[in-house]
Amino acid sequence: MSDLLGLPLHPLVVHAVVVLVPLVAVGMVLAAASATWADRLRLVLVALSGAAAISAVLARSSGQTLLAQVPGSAELARHANVSDALAWFVVGSSVAVVAWAWLSGRGRAPTWVGWLAAGAGVAATVWTVIAGHTGAQSVWGELV
């Protein structure tokens, strides 16, 4: 599926990534810093990180489909390369969140596991910003 209601799916799905990835990172920092927040956010973070990972994979897939339909450029190629890495960062972050949630739900999560998941979320957020910037440059760069 490369479109939704006649519009390319890619620009629609990337907005989920842009919202969910930083949201998970902030939530994970709160959870790593406070046991109270960890208890409150555990299941929410698992759900949001799963949605972020699915969105990132969909964005990558729909972007590859869109790339085959539009003329290429150096900026677009850079965006595609950065976005391929982004999908892996988001999936890795999601795995870290799920591992933290599973361990902390059983009372066996060392503090460093929460901070590792938080750090993975921050790294995924940085890559989200870079991917978004290179994507915007590839579309709007010549107009500004």
Secondary structure as UniProt FT lines:
FT   STRAND          3..4
FT   TURN            5..6
FT   STRAND          7..8
FT   HELIX           9..33
FT   HELIX           35..67
FT   TURN            68..69
FT   HELIX           74..105
FT   TURN            106..107
FT   HELIX           111..140
FT   TURN            141..143
//
